[in-house]
Amino acid sequence: MDTRAQPDGSHPAPLPLSAATAGRLREIRLRLLDLHKALLEDSRTAYELDRGRIPTNATLLQLVINDPWFAWLRPLSETVIRIDVMLLPDAEATEADGVALLEQVERLLSPAEGVEPFAERYSEALQRQPAVIMAHGHVRRVLKQVK
């Protein structure tokens, strides 16, 4: 963002979120939802091996919200929510906001730079679960298009 002062001493208004960046955010959002689903299924399998079968999707939802077993997924969930909020029609998101959010996704999905314990659990899932590897690849491809 250009923060240089104008001749009158004022600063230029931040650029609004561009249609191109909004489109990239929509695409990233869809890919992140696929990734979240793959990670959730992987976590569900591990949970059921350790603690027994989860009988319903409603029970799973309650566990995802309340059980520490699934808490590591929150950074990804929160990122999707931040994208949703940014894309609301009445949001006053700027281009800089959109770019920063895309950069956050990049950092989150880079285990060496990621948020603990998300980074550790994510790295483990990438090593054992083909569906996670595929979904990760799809997100990375969209991120590459952004650059």
ROSE-4610 file (N, C-alpha, C; in Angstrom, 1 decimal, always signed):
// ROSE-4610
residu = [M/M/M/D/D/D/T/T/T/R/R/R/A/A/A/Q/Q/Q/P/P/P/D/D/D/G/G/G/S/S/S/H/H/H/P/P/P/A/A/A/P/P/P/L/L/L/P/P/P/L/L/L/S/S/S/A/A/A/A/A/A/T/T/T/A/A/A/G/G/G/R/R/R/L/L/L/R/R/R/E/E/E/I/I/I/R/R/R/L/L/L/R/R/R/L/L/L/L/L/L/D/D/D/L/L/L/H/H/H/K/K/K/A/A/A/L/L/L/L/L/L/E/E/E/D/D/D/S/S/S/R/R/R/T/T/T/A/A/A/Y/Y/Y/E/E/E/L/L/L/D/D/D/R/R/R/G/G/G/R/R/R/I/I/I/P/P/P/T/T/T/N/N/N/A/A/A/T/T/T/L/L/L/L/L/L/Q/Q/Q/L/L/L/V/V/V/I/I/I/N/N/N/D/D/D/P/P/P/W/W/W/F/F/F/A/A/A/W/W/W/L/L/L/R/R/R/P/P/P/L/L/L/S/S/S/E/E/E/T/T/T/V/V/V/I/I/I/R/R/R/I/I/I/D/D/D/V/V/V/M/M/M/L/L/L/L/L/L/P/P/P/D/D/D/A/A/A/E/E/E/A/A/A/T/T/T/E/E/E/A/A/A/D/D/D/G/G/G/V/V/V/A/A/A/L/L/L/L/L/L/E/E/E/Q/Q/Q/V/V/V/E/E/E/R/R/R/L/L/L/L/L/L/S/S/S/P/P/P/A/A/A/E/E/E/G/G/G/V/V/V/E/E/E/P/P/P/F/F/F/A/A/A/E/E/E/R/R/R/Y/Y/Y/S/S/S/E/E/E/A/A/A/L/L/L/Q/Q/Q/R/R/R/Q/Q/Q/P/P/P/A/A/A/V/V/V/I/I/I/M/M/M/A/A/A/H/H/H/G/G/G/H/H/H/V/V/V/R/R/R/R/R/R/V/V/V/L/L/L/K/K/K/Q/Q/Q/V/V/V/K/K/K]
num = [1/1/1/2/2/2/3/3/3/4/4/4/5/5/5/6/6/6/7/7/7/8/8/8/9/9/9/10/10/10/11/11/11/12/12/12/13/13/13/14/14/14/15/15/15/16/16/16/17/17/17/18/18/18/19/19/19/20/20/20/21/21/21/22/22/22/23/23/23/24/24/24/25/25/25/26/26/26/27/27/27/28/28/28/29/29/29/30/30/30/31/31/31/32/32/32/33/33/33/34/34/34/35/35/35/36/36/36/37/37/37/38/38/38/39/39/39/40/40/40/41/41/41/42/42/42/43/43/43/44/44/44/45/45/45/46/46/46/47/47/47/48/48/48/49/49/49/50/50/50/51/51/51/52/52/52/53/53/53/54/54/54/55/55/55/56/56/56/57/57/57/58/58/58/59/59/59/60/60/60/61/61/61/62/62/62/63/63/63/64/64/64/65/65/65/66/66/66/67/67/67/68/68/68/69/69/69/70/70/70/71/71/71/72/72/72/73/73/73/74/74/74/75/75/75/76/76/76/77/77/77/78/78/78/79/79/79/80/80/80/81/81/81/82/82/82/83/83/83/84/84/84/85/85/85/86/86/86/87/87/87/88/88/88/89/89/89/90/90/90/91/91/91/92/92/92/93/93/93/94/94/94/95/95/95/96/96/96/97/97/97/98/98/98/99/99/99/100/100/100/101/101/101/102/102/102/103/103/103/104/104/104/105/105/105/106/106/106/107/107/107/108/108/108/109/109/109/110/110/110/111/111/111/112/112/112/113/113/113/114/114/114/115/115/115/116/116/116/117/117/117/118/118/118/119/119/119/120/120/120/121/121/121/122/122/122/123/123/123/124/124/124/125/125/125/126/126/126/127/127/127/128/128/128/129/129/129/130/130/130/131/131/131/132/132/132/133/133/133/134/134/134/135/135/135/136/136/136/137/137/137/138/138/138/139/139/139/140/140/140/141/141/141/142/142/142/143/143/143/144/144/144/145/145/145/146/146/146/147/147/147]
x = [+0.8/+0.0/+0.9/+0.5/+1.2/+0.9/+1.9/+1.6/+2.3/+2.8/+3.5/+2.4/+2.9/+2.0/+1.8/+0.6/+0.3/+0.9/+0.9/+1.4/+0.8/-0.5/-1.2/-1.0/-0.2/+0.2/-0.7/-1.8/-2.7/-2.1/-2.6/-2.2/-3.3/-2.9/-4.0/-4.8/-6.1/-7.0/-6.5/-6.6/-6.2/-7.1/-6.5/-7.2/-8.2/-9.4/-10.4/-10.0/-10.5/-10.3/-10.6/-9.6/-9.9/-10.7/-11.4/-12.1/-11.2/-10.0/-9.1/-8.7/-8.4/-8.0/-9.2/-10.4/-11.6/-11.8/-11.6/-11.7/-10.7/-9.5/-8.5/-8.8/-9.4/-9.8/-10.9/-11.9/-13.0/-12.4/-11.5/-10.9/-10.1/-9.3/-8.6/-9.5/-10.6/-11.6/-12.1/-12.5/-13.0/-11.9/-10.7/-9.6/-9.3/-9.4/-9.2/-10.3/-11.5/-12.6/-12.3/-11.9/-11.5/-10.4/-9.4/-8.3/-8.8/-9.6/-10.2/-11.0/-11.7/-12.5/-11.6/-10.5/-9.5/-8.8/-8.5/-7.8/-8.8/-10.1/-11.1/-11.3/-11.4/-11.5/-10.3/-9.1/-7.9/-8.0/-8.4/-8.5/-9.6/-10.7/-11.8/-11.4/-10.7/-10.2/-9.3/-8.3/-7.4/-8.2/-9.2/-10.0/-10.8/-11.4/-12.2/-11.3/-10.1/-9.2/-8.8/-8.7/-8.3/-9.5/-10.6/-11.7/-13.0/-13.1/-14.4/-15.1/-16.0/-16.8/-17.6/-17.6/-18.4/-19.7/-20.8/-22.0/-22.7/-22.6/-23.4/-22.5/-22.9/-22.2/-22.5/-23.6/-23.9/-22.9/-22.7/-21.7/-20.3/-20.0/-18.7/-18.6/-19.6/-19.6/-19.3/-20.0/-19.8/-18.4/-17.8/-16.5/-15.5/-15.7/-14.8/-14.9/-16.0/-16.2/-15.6/-15.8/-15.5/-14.3/-14.0/-13.0/-11.6/-10.7/-9.3/-8.6/-9.1/-8.6/-8.5/-9.6/-9.7/-9.3/-8.9/-8.5/-7.4/-6.6/-5.5/-6.0/-7.2/-7.7/-8.3/-8.4/-8.9/-8.2/-6.9/-6.3/-6.8/-7.0/-7.5/-9.0/-9.8/-11.2/-11.3/-10.5/-10.6/-10.1/-9.2/-8.8/-9.9/-10.6/-11.8/-12.8/-13.1/-14.0/-13.6/-12.3/-11.8/-12.0/-11.8/-12.0/-13.5/-14.4/-15.8/-16.2/-15.7/-16.0/-15.4/-14.3/-13.7/-14.5/-15.1/-15.9/-17.3/-17.8/-19.1/-19.3/-20.5/-20.8/-20.5/-20.8/-20.6/-19.3/-18.4/-17.1/-16.3/-15.5/-14.7/-13.2/-13.0/-11.7/-10.9/-9.6/-8.7/-7.9/-7.3/-6.4/-5.3/-4.8/-3.7/-4.2/-5.5/-6.1/-6.1/-6.6/-6.7/-5.3/-4.3/-3.0/-2.4/-2.6/-2.2/-2.8/-4.1/-4.8/-4.2/-4.0/-3.4/-2.0/-1.2/+0.1/+0.0/-1.1/-1.3/-1.6/-2.4/-2.6/-1.3/-0.5/+0.8/+1.6/+1.7/+2.5/+1.8/+0.5/-0.2/+0.1/+0.2/+0.4/+1.9/+2.7/+4.2/+4.6/+4.7/+5.0/+6.2/+7.2/+8.4/+8.0/+7.0/+6.6/+5.3/+4.6/+3.2/+3.0/+1.8/+1.3/+1.4/+2.0/+2.0/+0.7/+0.1/+0.4/-0.1/-0.7/-1.2/-0.1/+1.0/+2.1/+2.6/+2.7/+3.1/+2.1/+0.9/-0.2/-0.4/-0.3/-0.5/+0.6/+1.8/+3.0/+2.8/+2.3/+2.1/+1.0/-0.1/-1.1/-0.7/+0.2/+0.8/+1.6/+2.2/+3.1/+2.3/+1.1/+0.4/-0.9/-1.5/-2.8/-2.8/-3.1/-3.1/-4.1/-5.3/-6.3/-5.8/-5.0/-4.5/-3.4/-2.6/-1.6/-2.2/-3.3/-4.0/-4.6/-5.3/-5.9/-4.9/-3.7/-2.6/-2.1/-2.0/-1.5/-2.4/-3.7/-4.7/-4.6/-4.4/-4.3/-3.0/-1.9/-0.6/-0.7/-1.4/-1.5/-2.2/-3.3/-4.0/-3.1/-2.4/-1.5/-0.4/+0.1/+1.1/+0.5/-0.8/-1.4/-1.5/-1.5/-1.7/-0.4/+0.7/+2.0/+2.3]
y = [-1.2/+0.0/+1.2/+2.2/+3.5/+4.3/+4.6/+5.4/+6.8/+7.1/+8.4/+9.5/+10.6/+11.8/+12.5/+13.0/+13.8/+15.2/+16.0/+17.4/+18.2/+17.9/+18.6/+18.0/+17.0/+16.3/+15.2/+14.9/+13.8/+12.5/+11.4/+10.1/+9.6/+8.9/+8.3/+7.3/+7.2/+6.2/+4.8/+3.9/+2.5/+2.0/+1.2/+0.7/-0.4/-0.3/-1.4/-2.7/-3.8/-5.1/-5.3/-5.7/-5.8/-7.1/-7.0/-8.2/-9.4/-9.2/-10.3/-10.9/-10.1/-10.7/-11.3/-10.7/-11.3/-12.7/-12.8/-14.1/-15.1/-14.7/-15.6/-16.1/-15.1/-15.5/-16.5/-16.3/-17.3/-18.7/-18.7/-20.0/-20.6/-19.8/-20.3/-20.9/-20.2/-20.6/-22.0/-22.2/-23.5/-24.6/-24.3/-25.3/-25.5/-24.5/-24.7/-25.5/-25.4/-26.2/-27.7/-28.0/-29.3/-29.9/-29.0/-29.4/-29.6/-28.8/-28.9/-30.2/-30.5/-31.8/-33.0/-33.0/-34.1/-34.2/-33.1/-33.1/-33.5/-33.1/-33.5/-35.0/-35.6/-37.0/-37.8/-37.3/-37.9/-37.8/-36.7/-36.6/-37.4/-37.5/-38.3/-39.8/-40.3/-41.6/-41.9/-41.0/-41.2/-41.1/-40.2/-40.1/-41.4/-41.9/-43.2/-44.4/-44.4/-45.5/-45.4/-44.2/-44.0/-44.0/-43.5/-43.3/-43.9/-44.5/-45.2/-44.4/-45.1/-44.5/-43.2/-42.3/-41.1/-41.4/-41.4/-42.0/-41.1/-39.8/-39.0/-37.8/-37.1/-35.9/-34.8/-34.8/-33.8/-33.9/-35.2/-35.4/-35.0/-35.3/-34.8/-33.3/-32.6/-31.2/-30.7/-31.2/-30.9/-31.1/-32.3/-32.6/-31.6/-31.2/-30.3/-28.9/-28.5/-27.2/-27.3/-28.4/-28.4/-29.3/-30.3/-31.3/-30.8/-30.9/-30.5/-31.3/-32.5/-33.4/-32.7/-31.9/-31.2/-29.7/-29.3/-27.8/-27.4/-28.3/-27.9/-27.4/-27.8/-27.4/-25.9/-25.3/-24.0/-22.9/-22.9/-21.9/-21.9/-23.1/-23.3/-22.8/-23.3/-22.8/-21.3/-20.7/-19.3/-18.5/-19.1/-18.5/-18.5/-19.6/-19.6/-18.6/-18.5/-17.5/-16.1/-15.8/-14.5/-14.1/-15.2/-15.0/-14.7/-15.4/-15.2/-13.8/-13.3/-11.9/-10.9/-11.1/-10.2/-10.1/-11.2/-11.2/-10.8/-10.5/-10.0/-8.7/-8.6/-7.4/-6.1/-6.0/-4.7/-4.6/-5.5/-5.5/-4.3/-3.7/-2.6/-3.0/-4.2/-4.8/-4.0/-3.9/-3.3/-4.3/-3.9/-4.8/-5.3/-4.4/-4.8/-5.9/-5.8/-6.8/-8.2/-8.2/-9.4/-10.0/-9.3/-9.8/-10.3/-9.6/-10.1/-11.4/-11.6/-12.8/-14.0/-13.7/-14.8/-15.2/-14.2/-14.5/-15.3/-15.0/-15.8/-17.2/-17.5/-18.8/-19.5/-18.8/-19.4/-19.8/-18.9/-19.2/-20.3/-20.4/-21.4/-22.8/-22.9/-24.2/-24.5/-23.7/-24.0/-24.4/-25.7/-26.3/-25.6/-25.2/-24.6/-23.2/-22.6/-21.2/-21.2/-22.4/-22.4/-22.2/-22.2/-22.0/-23.3/-23.4/-24.6/-24.6/-25.8/-27.1/-27.5/-26.5/-26.8/-27.3/-26.6/-27.0/-28.4/-28.8/-30.2/-31.2/-31.0/-32.0/-32.0/-30.8/-30.7/-31.5/-31.3/-32.0/-33.5/-34.0/-35.4/-35.9/-35.1/-35.6/-35.6/-34.6/-34.6/-35.9/-36.4/-37.6/-38.9/-38.9/-40.2/-40.3/-39.1/-39.1/-38.6/-39.5/-39.0/-37.9/-38.0/-36.9/-35.6/-35.5/-34.3/-33.8/-34.7/-34.3/-33.7/-34.3/-33.8/-32.4/-32.3/-31.0/-29.9/-30.3/-29.3/-28.8/-29.8/-29.4/-28.5/-28.7/-27.8/-26.4/-26.2/-24.9/-24.3/-25.0/-24.5/-24.0/-24.7/-24.3/-22.9/-22.8/-21.5/-20.4/-20.7/-19.7/-19.2/-20.2/-19.9/-18.9/-19.1/-18.2/-16.8/-16.7/-15.3/-14.5/-15.2/-14.5/-14.0]
z = [+0.0/+0.0/+0.0/-0.7/-0.9/+0.4/+1.2/+2.4/+2.3/+1.1/+0.9/+1.0/+1.6/+1.8/+0.5/+0.3/-0.9/-0.7/-1.7/-1.6/-0.4/-0.2/+0.9/+2.3/+2.3/+3.6/+4.0/+3.2/+3.5/+2.9/+3.4/+2.8/+1.9/+0.9/+0.0/+0.7/+0.3/+0.9/+0.5/+1.4/+1.0/-0.1/-1.0/-2.1/-1.6/-2.1/-1.7/-2.3/-1.7/-2.1/-3.6/-4.4/-5.8/-6.1/-7.3/-7.7/-7.9/-8.4/-8.6/-7.2/-6.2/-4.9/-4.3/-4.4/-3.8/-4.5/-5.8/-6.5/-6.0/-5.7/-5.2/-3.8/-3.0/-1.6/-1.7/-2.6/-2.7/-3.1/-4.0/-4.4/-3.3/-2.6/-1.5/-0.4/-0.2/+0.8/+0.5/-0.8/-1.2/-1.0/-1.3/-1.2/+0.3/+1.1/+2.6/+3.2/+2.7/+3.2/+2.9/+1.7/+1.3/+2.2/+2.5/+3.4/+4.8/+5.3/+6.6/+6.7/+5.7/+5.7/+5.8/+5.0/+5.0/+6.4/+7.0/+8.3/+9.4/+9.2/+10.2/+10.1/+8.9/+8.8/+9.4/+9.2/+9.7/+11.3/+11.8/+13.3/+13.8/+13.1/+13.5/+13.6/+12.6/+12.6/+13.8/+14.1/+15.2/+16.5/+16.6/+17.8/+18.1/+17.0/+17.2/+17.5/+17.0/+17.4/+18.9/+19.4/+20.8/+21.7/+21.3/+22.3/+21.9/+20.8/+20.4/+19.3/+18.7/+17.5/+17.9/+17.0/+17.1/+16.4/+17.1/+16.6/+15.5/+15.6/+14.6/+14.2/+13.2/+12.8/+13.8/+14.4/+15.5/+16.6/+17.0/+18.1/+17.6/+16.4/+15.9/+15.9/+15.5/+15.6/+17.0/+18.0/+19.4/+19.8/+19.4/+19.7/+19.1/+17.8/+17.1/+17.9/+18.3/+19.0/+20.4/+21.1/+22.6/+23.0/+22.3/+22.8/+22.4/+23.3/+23.1/+22.0/+21.7/+20.7/+19.3/+19.1/+17.8/+17.8/+18.9/+19.1/+18.1/+17.7/+16.8/+15.4/+15.1/+13.8/+13.8/+14.9/+15.0/+14.2/+14.1/+13.2/+11.8/+11.3/+9.9/+9.8/+10.8/+10.9/+10.9/+11.8/+12.0/+10.7/+10.0/+8.7/+7.7/+7.6/+6.7/+7.1/+8.4/+8.9/+8.6/+8.7/+8.4/+6.9/+6.0/+4.6/+4.4/+5.0/+4.9/+5.3/+6.4/+6.9/+5.9/+5.4/+4.4/+3.1/+2.7/+1.5/+1.6/+2.8/+3.0/+2.2/+1.6/+0.8/+1.4/+2.7/+3.4/+4.1/+3.9/+4.5/+3.9/+4.7/+4.2/+4.0/+3.5/+3.3/+2.3/+2.5/+1.6/+0.8/-0.2/-1.0/-0.1/+0.8/+1.7/+2.7/+3.1/+4.0/+3.3/+2.0/+1.3/+1.0/+0.7/+0.5/+1.8/+2.9/+4.2/+4.5/+4.3/+4.6/+3.7/+2.5/+1.6/+2.1/+2.6/+3.2/+4.5/+5.2/+6.5/+6.1/+5.1/+4.7/+4.3/+3.6/+3.2/+4.4/+5.4/+6.6/+7.4/+7.5/+8.2/+7.7/+6.3/+5.7/+5.4/+6.0/+5.9/+7.3/+7.5/+8.8/+9.5/+8.8/+9.5/+10.0/+9.5/+9.9/+10.6/+10.7/+11.1/+12.6/+13.0/+14.4/+15.1/+16.2/+17.0/+17.8/+18.1/+17.6/+16.2/+15.6/+14.2/+13.3/+13.3/+12.4/+12.6/+13.8/+14.1/+13.7/+14.0/+13.6/+12.1/+11.5/+10.1/+9.4/+9.8/+9.2/+9.3/+10.5/+10.7/+9.7/+9.6/+8.7/+7.2/+6.8/+5.5/+5.2/+6.2/+6.0/+6.0/+6.5/+6.5/+5.7/+5.3/+4.7/+3.3/+2.3/+0.9/+0.6/+1.3/+1.0/+1.5/+2.6/+3.1/+2.1/+1.6/+0.6/-0.6/-1.1/-2.3/-2.0/-0.9/-0.6/-0.4/+0.2/+0.4/-0.9/-1.8/-3.2/-3.9/-3.7/-4.4/-3.8/-2.5/-1.9/-2.4/-2.4/-2.8/-4.3/-5.1/-6.5/-6.6/-5.9/-5.9/-5.3/-4.3/-3.7/-4.7/-5.5/-6.5/-7.6/-7.9/-8.9/-8.4/-7.1/-6.4/-6.6/-6.6/-6.7/-8.1]
